[in-house]
Amino acid sequence: MFHRFFSMSLTRWRYLGLGLSVLLTLASLGLLAINGLQLGLDFTGGILLEFKIQTLKDAHEINALLGEPLRALVSLQPAGVPGEWLIKLPPEGLTMPAQELADRLATQLGLPVELLRTTIVGPQVGAELFQQGMMAVLVASIAISVYLAFRFEWRQAVGILLSVLHDAVVALGLLALFHIEFDLNVIAGLMAVIGYSLNDSIVISDRLRDILSSRTRLGMHECSDIAIKATFSRTMITSGTTLFTVGALLLFGGDALHGFAFTLFVGILTGTLSSITVASTVQELLGLSPAAYQKKEALPEAA
C-alpha cells in the first residue's frame, strides 16, 4: 500500500514538474524576445586587447582608477589568468594606437602595463562564426532526431526531443536574463548540455522500454515511475559529481570560462529534472502504453 502511495506521489510530482517546465520555457522565450542574446566579440567583430598588469585589485577597483576620457572608452576585465587583463572594443572603438593606450593606462593606474597582444575580428568573420555555430547546433539536433526515430517508439522520441529542447531554451533564457556574453565558448557549453540532457533521458527511456516489452500488466504511469526509480541513484550520482566539477569551474574558472561553465551548470540541472518531468510525462500524454512495445515483440511469434 505504501509502494502504491509513493508511486502515485511520484506521478503527481512528475506532472507538477511538467507544468513548471512549461512555465520556465515560456519565461525563457519571453526573456529571449525582450533582452535578446548579448553576442560576444566572436560574432559581432571588434578588437580584443590583452595587457599584463600586476595588481591584487579586482575589476571594479581598477576601473575606478581610470579618469576621463579612458573611463568612458574602455573597461578592463580579468582574462582568467592572474595578472592578465582584457579590453574589448567595437570595430571602430580604438581611437589611438594600442601601445599609446597601454601607456595611458600605466599613467592613470600608477602601475606597469605591458601590451601582450591585439586581436582584430572583422564583422564578416564574426557573422560567419555565428552562422557556423548555429549550423553546428542544427546539425546536432537533426542527427539526434534521426537517432531517436530509429531507436524508440515515436511517442518516446518526441518526449526526449522536447526535453532536450526545453533544456536548451531555459539555458539561453538565463543567459539573456543575466546578460552573459554569448560566444563560441557558450555554444560549446550548449552542445554539451544537449548531449548531457539526451543521455539522461535515454537512460530512463531504455529502462522504460524494457519494462513495457516484458508483457507487464501494470499501467503506463506505474511503468514510468518504476523506470525512474530504477535509474534514480545512477542519475543523482552522475549529475551530482558533474555539478560539483562544473560548479568549481564556474566559481574559479574566471571570466574567460564563465559563460561556458554557467551554461553547462544550468543545463545539467534542467537536464536532470526534464528527463524525469518532461520526457517521461509527455510520452504518457501522447498515449504511449505497454501495448505499443508488446505488439511489436509479438509480431515474430505470430509469424
C-alpha positions in Angstrom: 0.0 0.0 0.0 2.9 2.4 0.8 4.5 1.5 -2.5 1.3 2.3 -4.3 1.0 5.7 -2.5 4.7 6.5 -3.3 4.1 5.7 -7.0 1.0 7.9 -7.1 3.0 10.7 -5.4 5.8 10.4 -8.0 3.3 10.6 -10.8 1.8 13.7 -9.3 5.2 15.3 -8.9 6.1 14.5 -12.5 3.0 16.3 -13.8 3.6 19.2 -11.5 7.2 19.3 -12.8 5.9 19.3 -16.4 3.8 22.4 -15.6 6.8 24.1 -14.0 8.9 23.2 -17.1 6.3 24.7 -19.4 6.3 28.0 -17.4 10.1 28.0 -17.4 10.2 27.5 -21.2 7.7 30.3 -21.8 9.5 32.7 -19.4 12.8 31.9 -21.2 11.3 32.6 -24.6 10.0 35.9 -23.3 13.4 36.8 -22.0 15.0 36.0 -25.3 12.4 38.1 -27.1 12.8 41.1 -24.7 16.5 41.0 -23.8 18.0 39.0 -26.7 21.4 37.4 -26.5 24.4 39.6 -25.8 26.6 38.5 -28.7 30.3 38.4 -28.0 33.2 39.7 -29.9 33.4 36.3 -31.7 30.2 37.1 -33.5 29.9 40.9 -33.7 33.5 41.6 -34.7 35.7 44.0 -32.8 39.1 44.5 -31.2 40.5 42.5 -28.2 43.4 44.0 -26.3 45.3 41.9 -23.8 47.5 43.5 -21.1 49.7 42.4 -18.3 49.0 44.3 -15.1 50.4 43.0 -11.8 47.8 44.0 -9.2 45.6 42.5 -6.5 42.8 44.9 -7.1 39.5 43.5 -8.7 38.0 44.8 -11.9 35.7 47.3 -10.1 38.6 48.8 -8.2 41.0 49.1 -11.1 38.4 50.6 -13.4 37.5 53.2 -10.7 41.1 54.5 -11.0 40.6 55.4 -14.7 40.0 59.1 -15.5 38.4 60.7 -18.4 38.4 60.1 -21.3 39.6 56.5 -20.8 36.8 55.7 -18.3 34.2 56.4 -21.0 36.1 54.4 -23.7 37.4 51.2 -22.1 36.7 48.8 -19.3 39.3 46.3 -18.0 38.2 42.7 -17.4 40.2 39.8 -15.9 41.4 37.4 -18.5 41.2 34.4 -16.2 45.0 34.3 -15.8 46.5 36.1 -12.8 47.9 39.4 -13.9 46.3 39.4 -17.4 43.5 41.8 -18.3 41.3 42.3 -21.4 39.7 45.3 -23.1 37.0 44.6 -25.7 36.1 47.3 -28.2 33.8 47.6 -31.2 35.4 47.6 -34.6 35.9 51.4 -34.6 36.4 51.7 -30.9 40.2 52.0 -30.8 40.8 55.7 -31.3 44.6 55.6 -30.6 47.4 53.1 -31.2 47.3 50.2 -28.8 50.7 50.9 -27.3 49.6 54.5 -26.6 46.6 53.2 -24.8 48.8 50.9 -22.7 51.0 53.9 -21.8 47.9 56.0 -20.7 46.7 53.1 -18.6 50.0 52.8 -16.9 50.0 56.5 -16.1 46.5 56.6 -14.7 46.8 53.3 -12.8 50.2 54.0 -11.4 51.3 50.5 -12.4 53.4 49.0 -15.2 51.2 48.0 -18.1 52.5 45.6 -20.8 50.6 45.2 -24.1 50.6 41.4 -24.7 48.6 41.2 -28.0 46.0 42.8 -30.1 43.3 40.7 -31.9 41.0 42.1 -34.5 37.9 40.2 -35.6 36.1 41.6 -38.7 32.3 41.8 -38.7 32.1 39.5 -41.7 34.2 36.9 -39.9 32.0 37.3 -36.8 28.9 36.7 -38.8 30.3 33.6 -40.4 31.3 32.2 -37.0 27.8 32.8 -35.7 26.3 31.1 -38.7 28.6 28.2 -38.4 27.9 27.9 -34.7 24.1 27.8 -35.2 24.6 25.3 -38.1 26.5 23.0 -35.7 23.6 23.1 -33.2 21.1 22.5 -36.1 23.1 19.5 -37.5 23.4 18.0 -34.0 19.7 18.4 -33.4 18.9 16.7 -36.8 21.3 13.8 -36.0 19.7 13.4 -32.6 16.2 13.3 -34.2 17.2 10.6 -36.7 18.8 8.5 -33.9 15.8 8.7 -31.7 13.4 7.9 -34.6 15.2 4.6 -35.2 15.8 3.7 -31.5 12.4 4.4 -29.8 8.7 4.4 -30.5 7.7 7.8 -31.8 6.0 9.0 -28.7 9.1 8.3 -26.6 11.2 10.0 -29.2 9.0 13.1 -29.1 9.2 13.2 -25.3 13.0 13.1 -25.4 13.3 15.7 -28.1 11.0 18.1 -26.1 13.1 17.5 -23.0 16.3 18.4 -24.9 14.7 21.5 -26.5 13.4 22.6 -23.0 17.0 22.4 -21.6 18.5 24.4 -24.4 15.8 27.1 -24.3 16.0 27.5 -20.5 19.8 27.8 -20.7 19.5 30.5 -23.4 16.8 32.3 -21.4 19.1 32.6 -18.3 21.9 33.8 -20.5 19.6 36.6 -21.7 18.4 37.3 -18.1 21.9 37.8 -16.7 23.3 39.4 -19.9 26.0 36.8 -20.1 28.1 37.1 -23.3 27.1 34.6 -26.0 30.3 33.5 -27.7 31.9 30.3 -29.1 32.5 29.0 -25.5 28.8 29.3 -24.8 27.9 27.4 -28.0 30.3 24.6 -26.9 28.6 24.6 -23.5 25.2 24.4 -25.2 26.3 21.4 -27.3 27.4 19.7 -24.1 24.1 20.4 -22.5 22.2 18.9 -25.4 24.4 15.7 -25.2 24.1 15.5 -21.4 20.3 16.0 -21.5 19.9 13.4 -24.2 21.9 10.9 -22.3 19.8 11.3 -19.1 16.6 10.9 -21.0 17.8 7.9 -23.0 18.8 6.0 -19.8 15.3 6.3 -18.4 13.6 5.6 -21.7 15.7 2.5 -22.3 14.7 1.2 -18.9 11.1 2.0 -19.6 11.2 0.3 -22.9 12.4 -2.9 -21.2 9.6 -2.7 -18.8 7.0 -2.1 -21.4 8.3 -5.0 -23.5 8.1 -7.5 -20.6 4.4 -8.3 -21.0 3.7 -6.3 -17.9 0.1 -5.8 -16.7 1.0 -2.6 -14.9 -0.4 0.8 -16.1 1.7 3.3 -18.0 2.1 5.6 -15.0 3.4 2.8 -12.8 5.8 1.7 -15.5 7.2 5.2 -15.9 7.6 5.5 -12.1 9.4 2.2 -11.9 11.8 3.2 -14.7 12.6 6.5 -12.9 13.2 4.8 -9.6 15.4 2.1 -11.2 17.7 4.8 -12.7 17.4 7.4 -10.0 20.5 6.6 -8.0 22.6 6.5 -11.2 21.2 9.9 -12.3 21.8 11.5 -8.9 25.4 10.2 -8.7 26.3 11.3 -12.3 24.6 14.7 -12.0 26.0 15.3 -8.5 29.6 14.7 -9.4 29.3 16.6 -12.7 27.7 19.5 -11.0 30.4 19.6 -8.4 33.1 19.8 -11.1 31.3 22.4 -13.2 30.4 24.4 -10.1 34.1 24.6 -9.2 34.8 25.8 -12.8 32.1 28.4 -12.5 33.5 29.7 -9.3 37.2 29.6 -10.0 37.4 29.4 -13.8 37.5 33.2 -14.3 35.6 35.4 -16.8 37.0 33.6 -19.8 35.2 30.4 -18.9 32.2 31.9 -17.1 29.7 31.7 -20.0 30.7 28.1 -20.7 30.5 27.0 -17.1 27.3 28.8 -16.4 25.6 27.2 -19.5 26.8 23.8 -18.5 25.8 24.2 -14.9 22.2 25.3 -15.7 21.9 22.7 -18.4 22.9 19.8 -16.1 20.3 21.0 -13.5 17.5 21.4 -16.0 18.5 18.2 -17.9 18.3 16.1 -14.8 14.9 17.4 -14.0 13.5 17.4 -17.5 14.4 13.8 -18.1 12.1 12.9 -15.2 9.4 15.6 -15.6 9.2 16.3 -19.4 10.4 13.2 -21.3 8.6 10.6 -19.2 5.4 12.7 -18.9 4.9 13.9 -22.5 5.0 10.4 -23.8 2.1 9.5 -21.5 0.1 12.5 -22.6 0.7 11.3 -26.2 -0.9 8.0 -25.4 2.1 5.6 -25.0 1.1 2.3 -23.4 2.7 -1.1 -22.8 0.8 -2.4 -25.8 3.0 -0.2 -28.1 6.0 -2.4 -27.5 4.3 -5.6 -26.6 2.6 -5.7 -30.1 6.0 -5.2 -31.8 7.5 -8.1 -29.7 4.6 -10.4 -30.5 4.8 -10.0 -34.3 7.7 -12.5 -34.9 5.8 -15.2 -32.8 2.7 -14.7 -34.8 4.6 -15.3 -38.0 
